[in-house]
Amino acid sequence: MIRRMHQLSPQDLIDRLQWRYATKKFDASKIIPDEVWSSIASSLVLTPSSFGLQPWHFVTIRDRKIKEELLPHSWGQAQVTDCSHLVVLTAKTSMTEAEIDSFLSRTIEIRGGEIDQLNPYRDMMVGFTKNMDDTAMLQWAKLQTYIALGQLMTTAAMLGIDACPMEGINPAEYDRILGLKEKGLTTSVACALGYRCSDDKYADAPKVRFDESEMLTVL
């Protein structure tokens, strides 16, 4: 059965996206409520991915001591320590046949049917992964995490939560501090979330974007 969804008006959507910006100063005293964070976390899980394989893992950091340990490896950007939640989007360093089979088993668990029915799909995914070396596979997985980053930031804006995507970090040090290597993961990008400070001068600065006619082509 198709569920009817509440539809956000086109103008409401644009207003939310105009409201969001890469927050430079977070109010460290304000914490995202658990029920709001639960929805944000669910939005990450719902992110689409190539083949549906989900070659990622999302690490959410609330512990201030860990944030402080990450700070020197984040170009000293205060968003890391002052935000409510710091999400580190990590990519899987490999995609084995066992992981593909786990995904297919999950598909049958949720949708029903017989696993053998998915053999053509399995063959396609296995062929795709085997056609890439380790470097290409990791690059593919890291690019997938940016789909999740976009979903994360948009979801946050829809819920009135501020966010700042952060590539200015040292992935190797993040991996070390968070113990990611032994888990078969590596840092791709981070995103700080919380509430803006009232004196963040960038909050009301007009967005600088090229004209739509220069950015979009309709054929």
Salt bridges, closest charged atoms under 4 A:
ASP34 OD1 - ARG62 NH1 3.58
GLU68 OE2 - ARG64 NE 3.12
GLU97 OE1 - ARG122 NH2 2.88
GLU97 OE2 - LYS130 NZ 3.11
GLU99 OE2 - LYS92 NZ 3.71
ASP101 OD1 - ARG122 NE 2.56
GLU109 OE2 - ARG106 NH1 2.95
ASP162 OD1 - ARG196 NH2 2.61
GLU173 OE1 - HIS73 NE2 3.66
GLU173 OE1 - ARG176 NH2 2.77
ASP199 OD2 - LYS25 NZ 3.00
